Amino acid sequence: MRALIQRVKSAQVHVDGELISECRAGVLVLICAMQGDTDDMPAKLAAKISKLRIFKDDAGRMNRSVVDIGGEALVVSQFTLAADTSRGNRPGFSAAAAPQDGERLYEAFAAELGAFIPTQTGQFGADMAVSLVNDGPVTIWMDTDA
């Protein structure tokens, strides 16, 4: 699985102009299931992200996790994280998991992260408008294969 984690002051998802989910201070996680991903990956990735020390402590150093600050999460499916741009100018997405596998792993990831912190989700497969107030900015890329 691939994840792009952004430290946020807030984030929202709209579908067809209507707010469907939001979070306050915490993380926006854009997540993509890849071909070959296994059922144990969502739990491992959620645990890692929940412990990722990307929030400032009293000394101003990134030493606290989203759990430590009592933060929240907004998890959004993002198959374009699987983009292959090595040939030509049009990205290919064949490395992404099939939609039914992608949705299952996405939902499992959100549920696993929800065991650590309050977690909201986007709508799998929908055309979403995602807005955020990036805090820092801090943006971290994670891949379970790396």
PyMOL CGO cylinders between C-alpha atoms (Angstrom):
from pymol import cmd
from pymol.cgo import CYLINDER

trace = [
    CYLINDER, 0.00, 0.00, 0.00, 1.09, 3.55, -0.64, 0.3, 1, 1, 1, 1, 1, 1,
    CYLINDER, 1.09, 3.55, -0.64, 0.19, 6.48, 1.54, 0.3, 1, 1, 1, 1, 1, 1,
    CYLINDER, 0.19, 6.48, 1.54, 0.76, 10.20, 1.38, 0.3, 1, 1, 1, 1, 1, 1,
    CYLINDER, 0.76, 10.20, 1.38, 0.36, 11.63, 4.88, 0.3, 1, 1, 1, 1, 1, 1,
    CYLINDER, 0.36, 11.63, 4.88, -0.19, 15.34, 5.37, 0.3, 1, 1, 1, 1, 1, 1,
    CYLINDER, -0.19, 15.34, 5.37, -0.18, 17.01, 8.77, 0.3, 1, 1, 1, 1, 1, 1,
    CYLINDER, -0.18, 17.01, 8.77, -3.26, 19.21, 8.76, 0.3, 1, 1, 1, 1, 1, 1,
    CYLINDER, -3.26, 19.21, 8.76, -5.03, 21.80, 10.84, 0.3, 1, 1, 1, 1, 1, 1,
    CYLINDER, -5.03, 21.80, 10.84, -8.24, 20.62, 9.14, 0.3, 1, 1, 1, 1, 1, 1,
    CYLINDER, -8.24, 20.62, 9.14, -9.41, 18.73, 6.05, 0.3, 1, 1, 1, 1, 1, 1,
    CYLINDER, -9.41, 18.73, 6.05, -12.71, 18.13, 4.27, 0.3, 1, 1, 1, 1, 1, 1,
    CYLINDER, -12.71, 18.13, 4.27, -14.15, 15.98, 1.50, 0.3, 1, 1, 1, 1, 1, 1,
    CYLINDER, -14.15, 15.98, 1.50, -17.05, 17.09, -0.67, 0.3, 1, 1, 1, 1, 1, 1,
    CYLINDER, -17.05, 17.09, -0.67, -18.92, 14.91, -3.18, 0.3, 1, 1, 1, 1, 1, 1,
    CYLINDER, -18.92, 14.91, -3.18, -21.32, 16.60, -5.59, 0.3, 1, 1, 1, 1, 1, 1,
    CYLINDER, -21.32, 16.60, -5.59, -20.94, 19.83, -3.62, 0.3, 1, 1, 1, 1, 1, 1,
    CYLINDER, -20.94, 19.83, -3.62, -21.95, 18.26, -0.30, 0.3, 1, 1, 1, 1, 1, 1,
    CYLINDER, -21.95, 18.26, -0.30, -19.66, 17.83, 2.70, 0.3, 1, 1, 1, 1, 1, 1,
    CYLINDER, -19.66, 17.83, 2.70, -19.37, 14.09, 3.42, 0.3, 1, 1, 1, 1, 1, 1,
    CYLINDER, -19.37, 14.09, 3.42, -16.52, 14.05, 5.96, 0.3, 1, 1, 1, 1, 1, 1,
    CYLINDER, -16.52, 14.05, 5.96, -13.98, 16.21, 7.73, 0.3, 1, 1, 1, 1, 1, 1,
    CYLINDER, -13.98, 16.21, 7.73, -11.34, 16.21, 10.42, 0.3, 1, 1, 1, 1, 1, 1,
    CYLINDER, -11.34, 16.21, 10.42, -9.80, 18.77, 12.72, 0.3, 1, 1, 1, 1, 1, 1,
    CYLINDER, -9.80, 18.77, 12.72, -6.08, 18.83, 13.56, 0.3, 1, 1, 1, 1, 1, 1,
    CYLINDER, -6.08, 18.83, 13.56, -4.38, 15.58, 12.67, 0.3, 1, 1, 1, 1, 1, 1,
    CYLINDER, -4.38, 15.58, 12.67, -3.60, 13.84, 9.40, 0.3, 1, 1, 1, 1, 1, 1,
    CYLINDER, -3.60, 13.84, 9.40, -5.03, 13.59, 5.92, 0.3, 1, 1, 1, 1, 1, 1,
    CYLINDER, -5.03, 13.59, 5.92, -4.03, 10.20, 4.52, 0.3, 1, 1, 1, 1, 1, 1,
    CYLINDER, -4.03, 10.20, 4.52, -4.28, 9.64, 0.79, 0.3, 1, 1, 1, 1, 1, 1,
    CYLINDER, -4.28, 9.64, 0.79, -4.11, 5.86, 0.37, 0.3, 1, 1, 1, 1, 1, 1,
    CYLINDER, -4.11, 5.86, 0.37, -3.67, 3.49, -2.57, 0.3, 1, 1, 1, 1, 1, 1,
    CYLINDER, -3.67, 3.49, -2.57, -3.83, -0.29, -2.58, 0.3, 1, 1, 1, 1, 1, 1,
    CYLINDER, -3.83, -0.29, -2.58, -1.33, -1.80, -5.00, 0.3, 1, 1, 1, 1, 1, 1,
    CYLINDER, -1.33, -1.80, -5.00, -1.41, -5.08, -6.90, 0.3, 1, 1, 1, 1, 1, 1,
    CYLINDER, -1.41, -5.08, -6.90, -0.11, -7.83, -4.64, 0.3, 1, 1, 1, 1, 1, 1,
    CYLINDER, -0.11, -7.83, -4.64, -1.00, -6.07, -1.38, 0.3, 1, 1, 1, 1, 1, 1,
    CYLINDER, -1.00, -6.07, -1.38, -2.01, -8.51, 1.33, 0.3, 1, 1, 1, 1, 1, 1,
    CYLINDER, -2.01, -8.51, 1.33, -4.62, -8.39, 4.07, 0.3, 1, 1, 1, 1, 1, 1,
    CYLINDER, -4.62, -8.39, 4.07, -2.02, -7.80, 6.79, 0.3, 1, 1, 1, 1, 1, 1,
    CYLINDER, -2.02, -7.80, 6.79, -0.79, -4.54, 5.25, 0.3, 1, 1, 1, 1, 1, 1,
    CYLINDER, -0.79, -4.54, 5.25, -3.61, -2.19, 6.37, 0.3, 1, 1, 1, 1, 1, 1,
    CYLINDER, -3.61, -2.19, 6.37, -3.01, -2.95, 10.06, 0.3, 1, 1, 1, 1, 1, 1,
    CYLINDER, -3.01, -2.95, 10.06, 0.75, -2.53, 9.80, 0.3, 1, 1, 1, 1, 1, 1,
    CYLINDER, 0.75, -2.53, 9.80, 0.48, 0.74, 7.88, 0.3, 1, 1, 1, 1, 1, 1,
    CYLINDER, 0.48, 0.74, 7.88, -2.18, 2.15, 10.24, 0.3, 1, 1, 1, 1, 1, 1,
    CYLINDER, -2.18, 2.15, 10.24, -0.04, 1.32, 13.28, 0.3, 1, 1, 1, 1, 1, 1,
    CYLINDER, -0.04, 1.32, 13.28, 3.01, 2.97, 11.70, 0.3, 1, 1, 1, 1, 1, 1,
    CYLINDER, 3.01, 2.97, 11.70, 1.10, 6.13, 10.75, 0.3, 1, 1, 1, 1, 1, 1,
    CYLINDER, 1.10, 6.13, 10.75, -0.50, 6.40, 14.20, 0.3, 1, 1, 1, 1, 1, 1,
    CYLINDER, -0.50, 6.40, 14.20, 2.97, 6.39, 15.79, 0.3, 1, 1, 1, 1, 1, 1,
    CYLINDER, 2.97, 6.39, 15.79, 4.67, 8.64, 13.23, 0.3, 1, 1, 1, 1, 1, 1,
    CYLINDER, 4.67, 8.64, 13.23, 6.23, 11.52, 15.19, 0.3, 1, 1, 1, 1, 1, 1,
    CYLINDER, 6.23, 11.52, 15.19, 5.41, 14.48, 12.94, 0.3, 1, 1, 1, 1, 1, 1,
    CYLINDER, 5.41, 14.48, 12.94, 3.82, 16.86, 15.45, 0.3, 1, 1, 1, 1, 1, 1,
    CYLINDER, 3.82, 16.86, 15.45, 5.71, 19.43, 17.50, 0.3, 1, 1, 1, 1, 1, 1,
    CYLINDER, 5.71, 19.43, 17.50, 6.50, 18.96, 21.17, 0.3, 1, 1, 1, 1, 1, 1,
    CYLINDER, 6.50, 18.96, 21.17, 6.85, 21.82, 23.66, 0.3, 1, 1, 1, 1, 1, 1,
    CYLINDER, 6.85, 21.82, 23.66, 10.37, 22.51, 22.36, 0.3, 1, 1, 1, 1, 1, 1,
    CYLINDER, 10.37, 22.51, 22.36, 9.11, 22.83, 18.77, 0.3, 1, 1, 1, 1, 1, 1,
    CYLINDER, 9.11, 22.83, 18.77, 10.63, 19.53, 17.60, 0.3, 1, 1, 1, 1, 1, 1,
    CYLINDER, 10.63, 19.53, 17.60, 8.67, 16.92, 15.65, 0.3, 1, 1, 1, 1, 1, 1,
    CYLINDER, 8.67, 16.92, 15.65, 8.45, 14.45, 18.52, 0.3, 1, 1, 1, 1, 1, 1,
    CYLINDER, 8.45, 14.45, 18.52, 4.75, 13.70, 18.96, 0.3, 1, 1, 1, 1, 1, 1,
    CYLINDER, 4.75, 13.70, 18.96, 2.37, 11.40, 17.10, 0.3, 1, 1, 1, 1, 1, 1,
    CYLINDER, 2.37, 11.40, 17.10, -1.21, 12.05, 16.04, 0.3, 1, 1, 1, 1, 1, 1,
    CYLINDER, -1.21, 12.05, 16.04, -2.24, 9.83, 18.98, 0.3, 1, 1, 1, 1, 1, 1,
    CYLINDER, -2.24, 9.83, 18.98, -0.12, 11.93, 21.37, 0.3, 1, 1, 1, 1, 1, 1,
    CYLINDER, -0.12, 11.93, 21.37, -1.86, 15.16, 20.33, 0.3, 1, 1, 1, 1, 1, 1,
    CYLINDER, -1.86, 15.16, 20.33, -5.37, 13.67, 20.38, 0.3, 1, 1, 1, 1, 1, 1,
    CYLINDER, -5.37, 13.67, 20.38, -5.62, 14.27, 16.64, 0.3, 1, 1, 1, 1, 1, 1,
    CYLINDER, -5.62, 14.27, 16.64, -7.99, 12.97, 14.01, 0.3, 1, 1, 1, 1, 1, 1,
    CYLINDER, -7.99, 12.97, 14.01, -7.65, 11.45, 10.55, 0.3, 1, 1, 1, 1, 1, 1,
    CYLINDER, -7.65, 11.45, 10.55, -9.33, 11.82, 7.19, 0.3, 1, 1, 1, 1, 1, 1,
    CYLINDER, -9.33, 11.82, 7.19, -8.60, 8.86, 4.90, 0.3, 1, 1, 1, 1, 1, 1,
    CYLINDER, -8.60, 8.86, 4.90, -9.15, 9.30, 1.16, 0.3, 1, 1, 1, 1, 1, 1,
    CYLINDER, -9.15, 9.30, 1.16, -8.72, 6.64, -1.52, 0.3, 1, 1, 1, 1, 1, 1,
    CYLINDER, -8.72, 6.64, -1.52, -6.26, 7.80, -4.17, 0.3, 1, 1, 1, 1, 1, 1,
    CYLINDER, -6.26, 7.80, -4.17, -5.50, 5.24, -6.89, 0.3, 1, 1, 1, 1, 1, 1,
    CYLINDER, -5.50, 5.24, -6.89, -3.38, 7.81, -8.73, 0.3, 1, 1, 1, 1, 1, 1,
    CYLINDER, -3.38, 7.81, -8.73, -0.61, 7.23, -6.16, 0.3, 1, 1, 1, 1, 1, 1,
    CYLINDER, -0.61, 7.23, -6.16, 0.10, 4.14, -8.30, 0.3, 1, 1, 1, 1, 1, 1,
    CYLINDER, 0.10, 4.14, -8.30, 0.96, 6.32, -11.30, 0.3, 1, 1, 1, 1, 1, 1,
    CYLINDER, 0.96, 6.32, -11.30, 3.75, 5.09, -13.58, 0.3, 1, 1, 1, 1, 1, 1,
    CYLINDER, 3.75, 5.09, -13.58, 5.21, 8.08, -15.41, 0.3, 1, 1, 1, 1, 1, 1,
    CYLINDER, 5.21, 8.08, -15.41, 8.26, 6.31, -16.82, 0.3, 1, 1, 1, 1, 1, 1,
    CYLINDER, 8.26, 6.31, -16.82, 6.91, 6.17, -20.39, 0.3, 1, 1, 1, 1, 1, 1,
    CYLINDER, 6.91, 6.17, -20.39, 5.42, 9.10, -22.22, 0.3, 1, 1, 1, 1, 1, 1,
    CYLINDER, 5.42, 9.10, -22.22, 3.36, 11.87, -20.73, 0.3, 1, 1, 1, 1, 1, 1,
    CYLINDER, 3.36, 11.87, -20.73, 0.22, 9.98, -19.80, 0.3, 1, 1, 1, 1, 1, 1,
    CYLINDER, 0.22, 9.98, -19.80, 0.48, 8.18, -16.44, 0.3, 1, 1, 1, 1, 1, 1,
    CYLINDER, 0.48, 8.18, -16.44, -0.41, 4.51, -16.27, 0.3, 1, 1, 1, 1, 1, 1,
    CYLINDER, -0.41, 4.51, -16.27, -2.20, 3.07, -13.27, 0.3, 1, 1, 1, 1, 1, 1,
    CYLINDER, -2.20, 3.07, -13.27, -1.89, -0.68, -13.87, 0.3, 1, 1, 1, 1, 1, 1,
    CYLINDER, -1.89, -0.68, -13.87, 0.09, -1.12, -10.63, 0.3, 1, 1, 1, 1, 1, 1,
    CYLINDER, 0.09, -1.12, -10.63, -2.99, -0.18, -8.59, 0.3, 1, 1, 1, 1, 1, 1,
    CYLINDER, -2.99, -0.18, -8.59, -5.05, -3.00, -7.11, 0.3, 1, 1, 1, 1, 1, 1,
    CYLINDER, -5.05, -3.00, -7.11, -8.27, -3.99, -8.85, 0.3, 1, 1, 1, 1, 1, 1,
    CYLINDER, -8.27, -3.99, -8.85, -11.19, -1.84, -7.62, 0.3, 1, 1, 1, 1, 1, 1,
    CYLINDER, -11.19, -1.84, -7.62, -12.77, -4.55, -5.44, 0.3, 1, 1, 1, 1, 1, 1,
    CYLINDER, -12.77, -4.55, -5.44, -9.41, -5.29, -3.76, 0.3, 1, 1, 1, 1, 1, 1,
    CYLINDER, -9.41, -5.29, -3.76, -8.62, -1.60, -3.48, 0.3, 1, 1, 1, 1, 1, 1,
    CYLINDER, -8.62, -1.60, -3.48, -11.90, -0.84, -1.76, 0.3, 1, 1, 1, 1, 1, 1,
    CYLINDER, -11.90, -0.84, -1.76, -11.54, -3.76, 0.66, 0.3, 1, 1, 1, 1, 1, 1,
    CYLINDER, -11.54, -3.76, 0.66, -7.99, -2.76, 1.66, 0.3, 1, 1, 1, 1, 1, 1,
    CYLINDER, -7.99, -2.76, 1.66, -8.93, 0.93, 1.86, 0.3, 1, 1, 1, 1, 1, 1,
    CYLINDER, -8.93, 0.93, 1.86, -11.82, 0.18, 4.20, 0.3, 1, 1, 1, 1, 1, 1,
    CYLINDER, -11.82, 0.18, 4.20, -9.63, -2.15, 6.27, 0.3, 1, 1, 1, 1, 1, 1,
    CYLINDER, -9.63, -2.15, 6.27, -6.97, 0.56, 6.57, 0.3, 1, 1, 1, 1, 1, 1,
    CYLINDER, -6.97, 0.56, 6.57, -9.52, 3.16, 7.70, 0.3, 1, 1, 1, 1, 1, 1,
    CYLINDER, -9.52, 3.16, 7.70, -10.95, 0.75, 10.28, 0.3, 1, 1, 1, 1, 1, 1,
    CYLINDER, -10.95, 0.75, 10.28, -7.47, -0.09, 11.60, 0.3, 1, 1, 1, 1, 1, 1,
    CYLINDER, -7.47, -0.09, 11.60, -6.51, 3.60, 11.87, 0.3, 1, 1, 1, 1, 1, 1,
    CYLINDER, -6.51, 3.60, 11.87, -9.85, 4.22, 13.56, 0.3, 1, 1, 1, 1, 1, 1,
    CYLINDER, -9.85, 4.22, 13.56, -8.76, 1.91, 16.36, 0.3, 1, 1, 1, 1, 1, 1,
    CYLINDER, -8.76, 1.91, 16.36, -6.08, 4.50, 17.24, 0.3, 1, 1, 1, 1, 1, 1,
    CYLINDER, -6.08, 4.50, 17.24, -7.74, 7.86, 16.52, 0.3, 1, 1, 1, 1, 1, 1,
    CYLINDER, -7.74, 7.86, 16.52, -11.10, 9.24, 15.34, 0.3, 1, 1, 1, 1, 1, 1,
    CYLINDER, -11.10, 9.24, 15.34, -11.15, 8.57, 11.59, 0.3, 1, 1, 1, 1, 1, 1,
    CYLINDER, -11.15, 8.57, 11.59, -13.40, 9.75, 8.78, 0.3, 1, 1, 1, 1, 1, 1,
    CYLINDER, -13.40, 9.75, 8.78, -13.26, 8.65, 5.15, 0.3, 1, 1, 1, 1, 1, 1,
    CYLINDER, -13.26, 8.65, 5.15, -13.89, 9.89, 1.67, 0.3, 1, 1, 1, 1, 1, 1,
    CYLINDER, -13.89, 9.89, 1.67, -16.10, 7.95, -0.73, 0.3, 1, 1, 1, 1, 1, 1,
    CYLINDER, -16.10, 7.95, -0.73, -14.30, 5.18, -2.61, 0.3, 1, 1, 1, 1, 1, 1,
    CYLINDER, -14.30, 5.18, -2.61, -14.46, 5.64, -6.37, 0.3, 1, 1, 1, 1, 1, 1,
    CYLINDER, -14.46, 5.64, -6.37, -16.19, 9.02, -6.20, 0.3, 1, 1, 1, 1, 1, 1,
    CYLINDER, -16.19, 9.02, -6.20, -15.05, 12.26, -7.79, 0.3, 1, 1, 1, 1, 1, 1,
    CYLINDER, -15.05, 12.26, -7.79, -14.13, 14.08, -4.59, 0.3, 1, 1, 1, 1, 1, 1,
    CYLINDER, -14.13, 14.08, -4.59, -13.13, 17.64, -3.81, 0.3, 1, 1, 1, 1, 1, 1,
    CYLINDER, -13.13, 17.64, -3.81, -10.58, 17.43, -1.01, 0.3, 1, 1, 1, 1, 1, 1,
    CYLINDER, -10.58, 17.43, -1.01, -9.58, 20.58, 0.83, 0.3, 1, 1, 1, 1, 1, 1,
    CYLINDER, -9.58, 20.58, 0.83, -7.07, 20.96, 3.60, 0.3, 1, 1, 1, 1, 1, 1,
    CYLINDER, -7.07, 20.96, 3.60, -5.12, 23.41, 5.65, 0.3, 1, 1, 1, 1, 1, 1,
    CYLINDER, -5.12, 23.41, 5.65, -1.65, 21.86, 5.60, 0.3, 1, 1, 1, 1, 1, 1,
    CYLINDER, -1.65, 21.86, 5.60, 0.22, 22.36, 8.86, 0.3, 1, 1, 1, 1, 1, 1,
    CYLINDER, 0.22, 22.36, 8.86, 3.91, 23.09, 8.35, 0.3, 1, 1, 1, 1, 1, 1,
    CYLINDER, 3.91, 23.09, 8.35, 3.65, 21.99, 5.61, 0.3, 1, 1, 1, 1, 1, 1,
    CYLINDER, 3.65, 21.99, 5.61, 4.55, 18.44, 6.56, 0.3, 1, 1, 1, 1, 1, 1,
    CYLINDER, 4.55, 18.44, 6.56, 4.02, 15.75, 3.94, 0.3, 1, 1, 1, 1, 1, 1,
    CYLINDER, 4.02, 15.75, 3.94, 5.34, 12.19, 4.27, 0.3, 1, 1, 1, 1, 1, 1,
    CYLINDER, 5.34, 12.19, 4.27, 5.37, 9.43, 1.65, 0.3, 1, 1, 1, 1, 1, 1,
    CYLINDER, 5.37, 9.43, 1.65, 5.09, 5.79, 2.83, 0.3, 1, 1, 1, 1, 1, 1,
    CYLINDER, 5.09, 5.79, 2.83, 5.10, 2.56, 0.87, 0.3, 1, 1, 1, 1, 1, 1,
    CYLINDER, 5.10, 2.56, 0.87, 4.71, -0.87, 2.48, 0.3, 1, 1, 1, 1, 1, 1,
    CYLINDER, 4.71, -0.87, 2.48, 7.14, -2.28, -0.13, 0.3, 1, 1, 1, 1, 1, 1,
    CYLINDER, 7.14, -2.28, -0.13, 9.90, 0.17, 0.86, 0.3, 1, 1, 1, 1, 1, 1,
]
cmd.load_cgo(trace, "trace")
